[in-house]
Amino acid sequence: MEKGRSSGPGEPMTVPVFSIQDLSAGMARLRKPYHAGYLAMYSGIWKGIVTDPVLMTVPVDDHLVHRADAVFDVFKCVRGRAYCFTQHMARLEKSAKGIDLKMPADYSRIDEIVRASIRAAGEADVVVRVMISRGPGGFSTNPFECPESILYVVITRLKTPPPEHYERGVAIISAPVPVKPPLFANIKSCDYLGNVLVKKAAKEAGVEYAVNWDENGFLAEGSTENILLVSDDGRLLVPGLERVLKGVTMTRVMELTETLVREGLLKKVDITDIDRNLAARCPEVLLTGTSIDVVPVTTWDGRPVGDGTPGPITRRLIDLIRKDQTENPDVLTEMI
């Protein structure tokens, strides 16, 4: 039988062995419908940018792939301007330092590389993922087998929640997924298995979002979202940050809340442990995240939050953050 041919009825099954020429000739068949939003990728392996999703690959021996030995951060561009770029890059560097991961040589050109990748993507509203991997070099757990760390930058089309999520709010559930220990909770590593299971629980329950609680009964976070609550005595409540990744969007919301404090609409921002009894008394609950900004929660575990409609504080924060990411030069970086 010729190399690469499928076996017929009654014949022993064969597995094709491809050469690089075979794969190049058949590249078109590897393109999938879900690639539609994949716009560009800078690879530290190639030292350049590709725009064909089929070429957006990572070596199988890269520690990112088989050990999740990598860190990343994600920010968005709105109308060609990156929102909180400096804050995201600072968190990326902090995460890398947390696992003793040396920045790759091309990281010194990160601003130039990100800009070039966005230009290659050809769109103004995008999500930018910056990943620092320990790099390829072997398949063991030994980080020293990797000769150098590698930078990857991936640009995808920005997808935002539908308008009704902001107008009517969303339902969330509590997911029975363990909370990460402090060390791993505060490092944005590529090990997101727990986050995947939180999202899986949400989708299986027929909702878009879920949050988890720690073993002491205190509120933690969502799959890729932070959760905030407005207490019945006028405080913006933030779950204790020891075992919660401090989101850049959440931090910005906390800063914007100062406007509401000055106006007398809120007393203060309070970072505190939140148990189920306290959460149940809160008239407003909201989620924050890079792609969602601020989304009101109106149903939690089948029970209405407050009167079951988005509250005034949440609505005001939605307006404030939208204005912030389109009009505030202090948190916007021109990229194209």
Backbone torsions as a table, in degrees:
resi	resn	phi	psi	omega
1	MET	NA	140.4	-179.2
2	GLU	-69.3	147.8	178.7
3	LYS	-60.1	131.0	176.0
4	GLY	92.2	-9.2	179.3
5	ARG	-82.3	145.2	176.0
6	SER	-76.6	149.5	177.5
7	SER	-78.3	148.7	179.2
8	GLY	-89.7	-178.9	179.3
9	PRO	-57.0	129.0	177.8
10	GLY	84.2	-8.3	178.9
11	GLU	-90.1	152.2	175.7
12	PRO	-60.7	140.7	179.5
13	MET	-69.6	135.5	176.7
14	THR	-118.5	153.7	176.9
15	VAL	-114.1	123.8	-177.7
16	PRO	-61.8	146.9	171.5
17	VAL	-115.8	114.5	-172.9
18	PHE	-100.0	145.2	168.3
19	SER	-94.1	170.2	178.4
20	ILE	-64.0	-30.7	177.4
21	GLN	-68.2	-39.6	177.5
22	ASP	-59.9	-46.5	-177.6
23	LEU	-66.8	-40.2	179.0
24	SER	-60.9	-40.5	-178.9
25	ALA	-68.0	-29.7	-177.3
26	GLY	-104.4	21.1	-174.5
27	MET	-57.5	-39.1	-173.9
28	ALA	-60.4	-32.3	-177.0
29	ARG	-72.3	-13.5	179.9
30	LEU	-83.9	-11.4	-179.5
31	ARG	-76.0	135.5	-174.8
32	LYS	-122.5	156.6	179.3
33	PRO	-57.4	-34.5	-177.5
34	TYR	-72.8	-4.7	175.8
35	HIS	-76.5	-7.2	-170.7
36	ALA	-55.5	-33.2	-177.9
37	GLY	-93.9	2.6	179.2
38	TYR	-87.5	112.4	-168.3
39	LEU	-103.0	-40.2	-177.9
40	ALA	-163.2	156.1	176.6
41	MET	-147.3	128.9	168.0
42	TYR	-92.9	131.6	178.7
43	SER	-119.5	126.6	174.2
44	GLY	-68.1	-15.4	174.5
45	ILE	-71.8	-47.4	-178.3
46	TRP	-85.5	-18.3	-174.3
47	LYS	59.5	38.9	179.5
48	GLY	-169.4	-174.3	-172.9
49	ILE	-112.2	139.0	171.7
50	VAL	-120.6	151.8	178.5
51	THR	-119.8	-7.2	174.6
52	ASP	-86.2	119.3	-177.9
53	PRO	-55.3	-28.1	179.3
54	VAL	-63.0	-27.3	-178.5
55	LEU	-91.5	-1.6	-179.2
56	MET	-84.3	78.1	-172.6
57	THR	-123.9	162.2	175.7
58	VAL	-127.8	135.4	-179.7
59	PRO	-57.7	141.4	-176.3
60	VAL	-65.4	-24.0	178.7
61	ASP	-90.7	5.1	174.2
62	ASP	-67.9	134.0	-178.9
63	HIS	-61.1	-21.4	173.6
64	LEU	-58.9	-38.7	-173.2
65	VAL	-76.7	-52.1	-169.7
66	HIS	-101.5	-5.4	177.3
67	ARG	-133.4	0.0	-174.7
68	ALA	53.5	31.7	-177.5
69	ASP	-87.4	73.8	-175.7
70	ALA	-165.6	161.1	175.6
71	VAL	-126.1	161.6	-179.6
72	PHE	-153.0	167.1	169.0
73	ASP	-148.4	158.8	-173.6
74	VAL	-135.2	131.1	172.4
75	PHE	-136.9	169.2	-179.7
76	LYS	-121.0	156.6	172.1
77	CYS	-111.8	130.3	175.1
78	VAL	-117.1	119.8	-177.4
79	ARG	56.1	37.6	176.0
80	GLY	81.0	7.4	179.9
81	ARG	-118.8	128.1	-179.3
82	ALA	-75.9	133.7	-179.5
83	TYR	-94.8	121.7	178.7
84	CYS	57.0	41.5	-179.3
85	PHE	-58.0	-47.6	-177.9
86	THR	-60.6	-42.6	-179.1
87	GLN	-65.7	-39.6	179.1
88	HIS	-66.6	-42.3	180.0
89	MET	-68.1	-34.1	176.6
90	ALA	-64.6	-39.5	178.8
91	ARG	-68.7	-36.6	177.1
92	LEU	-60.2	-45.7	180.0
93	GLU	-65.2	-37.3	177.4
94	LYS	-65.1	-41.2	178.6
95	SER	-63.2	-43.6	179.7
96	ALA	-62.2	-43.2	178.2
97	LYS	-62.3	-34.6	-178.3
98	GLY	-63.8	-24.5	177.2
99	ILE	-115.4	19.4	177.4
100	ASP	55.6	46.6	-179.3
101	LEU	-103.3	116.7	-178.0
102	LYS	-73.9	136.9	177.7
103	MET	-67.0	137.3	179.3
104	PRO	-67.8	160.6	-175.7
105	ALA	-58.6	-36.9	-176.4
106	ASP	-78.1	-3.8	177.6
107	TYR	-65.5	-25.4	178.1
108	SER	-64.0	-18.0	178.7
109	ARG	-105.1	20.9	-171.0
110	ILE	-56.9	-41.3	-179.1
111	ASP	-60.9	-47.1	179.2
112	GLU	-63.7	-41.8	-178.5
113	ILE	-66.6	-43.6	179.2
114	VAL	-63.1	-45.5	179.5
115	ARG	-60.8	-44.6	-179.5
116	ALA	-64.4	-37.5	179.8
117	SER	-67.1	-40.6	178.4
118	ILE	-66.0	-41.8	177.7
119	ARG	-61.5	-41.1	179.2
120	ALA	-64.9	-30.6	179.2
121	ALA	-67.2	-32.0	173.9
122	GLY	79.1	15.1	178.5
123	GLU	-133.7	154.3	-175.4
124	ALA	-93.7	-24.5	-179.8
125	ASP	-109.2	100.4	-173.2
126	VAL	-140.1	165.5	171.1
127	VAL	-109.0	133.8	-177.8
128	VAL	-115.2	121.3	176.3
129	ARG	-108.6	122.3	178.4
130	VAL	-112.0	121.1	-176.8
131	MET	-121.4	136.6	173.8
132	ILE	-116.8	115.4	-177.9
133	SER	-106.9	153.2	173.0
134	ARG	-61.4	-25.3	174.8
135	GLY	100.7	171.8	178.0
136	PRO	-79.5	164.4	178.3
137	GLY	152.8	-7.9	179.4
138	GLY	166.7	-179.0	-174.8
139	PHE	-120.6	8.5	179.5
140	SER	-90.1	-176.1	176.0
141	THR	-87.4	0.8	-176.6
142	ASN	-74.8	111.1	-178.3
143	PRO	-68.8	-19.7	-176.5
144	PHE	-81.0	-4.0	176.3
145	GLU	-78.6	-10.3	-179.0
146	CYS	-92.7	117.2	-176.4
147	PRO	-63.7	-33.1	-177.7
148	GLU	-155.6	150.4	175.2
149	SER	-76.9	159.1	-173.2
150	ILE	-129.5	139.3	175.9
151	LEU	-99.2	133.5	171.5
152	TYR	-128.2	138.0	175.1
153	VAL	-129.6	122.0	-177.5
154	VAL	-118.9	131.2	-179.8
155	ILE	-111.8	122.9	177.0
156	THR	-126.1	160.2	179.8
157	ARG	-66.9	137.0	178.8
158	LEU	-71.1	123.8	174.6
159	LYS	-115.7	127.9	-179.2
160	THR	-116.6	157.6	178.1
161	PRO	-61.0	155.5	178.1
162	PRO	-66.4	155.5	-177.0
163	PRO	-55.1	-33.2	-177.4
164	GLU	-65.2	-23.0	176.0
165	HIS	-63.3	-35.5	179.8
166	TYR	-83.1	-32.8	-176.5
167	GLU	-79.8	-39.4	-176.4
168	ARG	-111.7	-15.0	-177.1
169	GLY	88.5	173.9	-177.4
170	VAL	-126.6	162.8	173.9
171	ALA	-98.6	142.1	174.8
172	ILE	-130.0	163.3	174.2
173	ILE	-127.3	166.4	171.3
174	SER	-93.7	122.4	-176.2
175	ALA	-95.1	135.5	179.1
176	PRO	-81.2	61.0	-178.1
177	VAL	-120.6	130.9	-177.7
178	PRO	-60.2	148.6	177.2
179	VAL	-84.9	144.3	-179.6
180	LYS	-66.9	149.4	172.3
181	PRO	-67.6	161.1	-172.8
182	PRO	-52.0	-44.4	-176.9
183	LEU	-56.9	-47.7	-175.8
184	PHE	-81.6	-26.6	178.9
185	ALA	-66.0	-30.8	-174.7
186	ASN	-100.4	9.7	173.9
187	ILE	-118.1	125.4	-179.5
188	LYS	-85.7	75.6	-179.5
189	SER	-88.0	171.1	179.0
190	CYS	-82.6	3.2	174.2
191	ASP	-84.6	93.6	-175.7
192	TYR	-116.0	27.7	-178.1
193	LEU	-60.2	-45.7	178.4
194	GLY	-60.1	-40.1	178.8
195	ASN	-63.9	-39.1	177.5
196	VAL	-61.8	-42.3	-178.3
197	LEU	-68.2	-32.9	174.9
198	VAL	-63.7	-45.9	178.9
199	LYS	-64.2	-40.0	178.6
200	LYS	-59.7	-43.0	179.3
201	ALA	-62.5	-39.4	178.8
202	ALA	-63.1	-50.0	-177.0
203	LYS	-64.5	-37.3	178.3
204	GLU	-67.8	-25.2	177.3
205	ALA	-87.3	-1.4	178.0
206	GLY	82.7	18.6	177.2
207	VAL	-124.4	171.1	-176.0
208	GLU	-90.9	-27.1	-172.0
209	TYR	-131.1	151.6	174.3
210	ALA	-144.1	158.2	175.8
211	VAL	-131.5	160.9	177.5
212	ASN	-122.6	168.0	-177.9
213	TRP	-125.8	148.4	179.4
214	ASP	-81.4	177.8	-175.6
215	GLU	-68.0	-13.5	176.8
216	ASN	-94.9	3.1	177.4
217	GLY	85.9	19.6	-180.0
218	PHE	-104.2	143.2	-177.5
219	LEU	-65.4	142.2	-179.3
220	ALA	-118.0	-96.1	-172.7
221	GLU	-157.4	177.7	177.0
222	GLY	-96.1	-168.3	-179.8
223	SER	-63.8	-50.5	174.2
224	THR	-136.5	20.4	-176.1
225	GLU	-125.7	148.4	166.1
226	ASN	-92.1	154.2	178.3
227	ILE	-119.3	133.6	178.2
228	LEU	-126.1	154.4	-179.1
229	LEU	-133.4	149.7	172.4
230	VAL	-104.4	119.2	-175.7
231	SER	-77.7	163.9	179.7
232	ASP	-72.4	-9.3	175.6
233	ASP	-107.1	17.2	169.5
234	GLY	86.6	30.3	175.4
235	ARG	-113.4	147.4	169.5
236	LEU	-89.3	114.1	-174.3
237	LEU	-94.9	130.2	178.0
238	VAL	-118.1	125.1	178.1
239	PRO	-55.7	146.3	177.8
240	GLY	-49.3	136.8	-169.1
241	LEU	-91.4	2.7	-178.7
242	GLU	-61.9	-35.8	-177.1
243	ARG	-124.3	28.9	179.0
244	VAL	-131.1	133.0	174.7
245	LEU	-69.7	125.9	-178.0
246	LYS	-77.6	100.2	-177.3
247	GLY	-66.8	143.3	177.0
248	VAL	-65.8	-41.2	178.0
249	THR	-65.4	-42.2	177.5
250	MET	-60.3	-43.2	178.8
251	THR	-60.8	-41.0	179.3
252	ARG	-66.7	-38.8	176.6
253	VAL	-61.9	-42.1	177.9
254	MET	-60.3	-38.7	178.8
255	GLU	-69.1	-40.8	179.4
256	LEU	-67.2	-25.3	179.3
257	THR	-63.2	-21.0	178.4
258	GLU	-58.0	-31.6	176.6
259	THR	-61.7	-42.0	-179.3
260	LEU	-70.8	-31.5	176.1
261	VAL	-67.3	-44.0	178.8
262	ARG	-62.8	-32.7	-179.7
263	GLU	-81.9	-5.2	178.8
264	GLY	81.9	11.3	179.9
265	LEU	-82.3	-25.0	176.0
266	LEU	-134.7	154.4	178.0
267	LYS	-81.8	-47.0	-176.8
268	LYS	-173.3	172.0	169.7
269	VAL	-95.9	131.2	-174.3
270	ASP	-127.7	110.3	174.7
271	ILE	-85.7	115.9	-170.3
272	THR	-157.3	162.3	172.7
273	ASP	-70.6	134.7	-177.4
274	ILE	-121.7	113.1	177.1
275	ASP	-93.9	178.0	-174.6
276	ARG	-66.7	-33.9	179.4
277	ASN	-65.5	-44.1	178.3
278	LEU	-64.2	-44.8	-178.9
279	ALA	-60.0	-39.1	-177.2
280	ALA	-67.0	-24.4	-178.6
281	ARG	-85.9	-10.5	-174.1
282	CYS	-77.5	129.0	-178.5
283	PRO	-78.4	-14.5	178.0
284	GLU	-138.4	140.8	175.8
285	VAL	-135.6	140.5	-179.9
286	LEU	-143.5	152.4	175.6
287	LEU	-108.2	145.9	175.8
288	THR	-128.2	150.0	178.5
289	GLY	-177.3	166.3	-175.1
290	THR	-57.5	-47.9	-175.2
291	SER	-90.6	-19.5	-176.3
292	ILE	-100.0	-15.0	-174.6
293	ASP	62.8	-102.5	177.2
294	VAL	-131.1	122.0	179.7
295	VAL	-121.7	127.2	179.0
296	PRO	-73.8	141.6	174.5
297	VAL	-103.5	123.9	-177.8
298	THR	-115.8	-9.8	174.9
299	THR	-140.9	133.1	-178.5
300	TRP	-134.8	118.3	-177.3
301	ASP	52.7	40.1	176.0
302	GLY	83.3	-2.3	-179.4
303	ARG	-110.4	142.7	179.2
304	PRO	-68.0	145.5	172.6
305	VAL	-94.5	122.0	-176.0
306	GLY	59.8	-126.7	179.4
307	ASP	-93.6	10.7	176.7
308	GLY	84.7	10.5	177.4
309	THR	-129.6	157.3	178.1
310	PRO	-57.5	132.2	-176.4
311	GLY	-84.4	169.3	-175.7
312	PRO	-65.3	-35.9	179.3
313	ILE	-67.1	-44.9	179.5
314	THR	-62.1	-44.7	179.9
315	ARG	-61.1	-39.4	180.0
316	ARG	-66.9	-39.8	179.3
317	LEU	-66.8	-34.9	174.8
318	ILE	-59.5	-46.9	179.7
319	ASP	-63.3	-42.1	-177.6
320	LEU	-65.3	-42.6	-176.7
321	ILE	-74.2	-32.0	176.4
322	ARG	-65.9	-40.8	176.8
323	LYS	-66.5	-38.9	-178.7
324	ASP	-60.2	-42.9	-174.6
325	GLN	-86.6	3.6	175.1
326	THR	-122.1	-18.4	-173.2
327	GLU	-127.7	-10.5	-173.1
328	ASN	-97.0	104.0	-177.2
329	PRO	-64.9	-19.1	-178.9
330	ASP	-68.9	-21.9	-177.4
331	VAL	-122.0	13.4	-179.1
332	LEU	-119.5	134.4	179.0
333	THR	-122.5	120.4	178.4
334	GLU	-64.2	129.5	-177.9
335	MET	-116.4	-23.2	-179.2
336	ILE	-135.3	NA	NA
